[in-house]
Structure formats: C-alpha cells, structure tokens
Amino acid sequence: MPSRSRPARLVVLVSGSGTNLQALLDACADEAYGARVVAVGADRSDIEGLRRADRAGVPTFVKRVGDYANRDDWDRVLTRSVAAFEPDIVVLAGFMKLVGPAFMAEFGGRTVNTHPALSPSFPGMSGPADALAYGVKVSGCTLFVVDEGVDTGPIVAQTAVPVLDDDDVDSLHERIKVAERAMLTENVGRMAREGFTITDRKVRFNR
C-alpha cells in the first residue's frame, strides 16, 4: 500500500464494547493522525461499539450471521457492506467472527486485527488464560494482517506485558488491553500515513 496525501479511510468491525474503536476515533480527531473512521460494522445489534460510532456521527451497519442461510452468504454480504465505504484499511476491533473467502479476496493484505498474546504463542480466544496456565513471565499483544488462519497473519507490531505473580486472567487481560489500544492506534496511524508492504511475512512501513 503506498503512502497517501489524503486521510486513509478506515472501516472498523466490532462485536462488543468498542474500546479499541474508541481509541481509534479519539486518534482520528487529530488531523495529523492521517486517517478517519468512515464506517463501523458489527455482527450484533444493541452493543456499545455501535453507540460509540453513533455518538461520533459515524455510519453503522449490522450483519448477523444468523440472518443468512450460511456463513458464505454472510461473508459475501459483509464484504459488500464494507466495500460500499471504500476503505483503505479494515480494522477488526474486537470482532468475534472469522471473515471468509469473499472478504479475504476483497480485503486481504489490508485488514488488521489484534490478539491478546505474543503471536505465535497462545492463538485463539483464551490467550491471557493460556499464558497464565503455561506460566510465562511475559505476555502481551500482537497487531497482525489477517490471513486465512486464526491469529496467524504477518505481524505488524507487538508489545510485551509482564505477567505478575498475583495476576489472574482479568488483571492480566486488562493490562494487555491497555497496551493493545496504544499499539493499535500508533501502528494503524503509521500504516495510514506511511503506507506498508508485506514481503515474506515481513510487514514494513514505507518511509
């Protein structure tokens, strides 16, 4: 993706409270950030993430898997809905569904997601719990470009978070989420302002 003079267009997909979305909305309020959120999509209605978008005056849409005959139909409709806003970058911000082949064909290479562990360790839904159970001394978060796997895409950035002796899953995950928001906003901003390339799984910013 080349660097650009206009703000990059972000479509953000959410499933819950939207704290990562809010971090992006706050960052985009600064014109120097180089991006703006042009739409927010969700796989559930009546969630705080959609209300955050409404308060910011950002268009929203909801595509629920259960409203379609199968996942492929849902994936195609989701893809068309996102494409209507002509995004430069798609951000999965706590989006709890795996996107499918149609989505990847359209937005592969420019969709990013976060994972609350240091990939490739502890993929899947329970990264903080798995890290605690394994007894690691350092965990953290990963920003990656989405591919067809589960938390397996090329890594954009990682932030380490120490695991404390008295941590439980909630306390560790909360500190990871704080680091995650900072990592997400910093690096999506760089992707928007500088552009990026992916070669042999290595993500490099275009300076």
TARA-V358889 format. One record per run of one state. SS is the DSSP state (H for helix, E for strand, C for the rest). FROM is the first residue (numbers start at 0). TO is the last residue. If there is no record, write none. Layout:
[[SS FROM TO] [SS FROM TO]]
This chain:
[[C 0 6] [E 7 13] [C 14 17] [H 18 27] [C 28 29] [H 30 32] [C 33 33] [E 34 41] [C 42 46] [H 47 54] [C 55 58] [E 59 61] [C 62 63] [H 64 66] [C 67 69] [H 70 82] [C 83 87] [E 88 91] [C 92 99] [H 100 106] [C 107 109] [E 110 114] [C 115 125] [H 126 133] [C 134 136] [E 137 144] [C 145 153] [E 154 161] [C 162 167] [H 168 193] [C 194 194] [E 195 198] [C 199 200] [E 201 204] [C 205 206]]
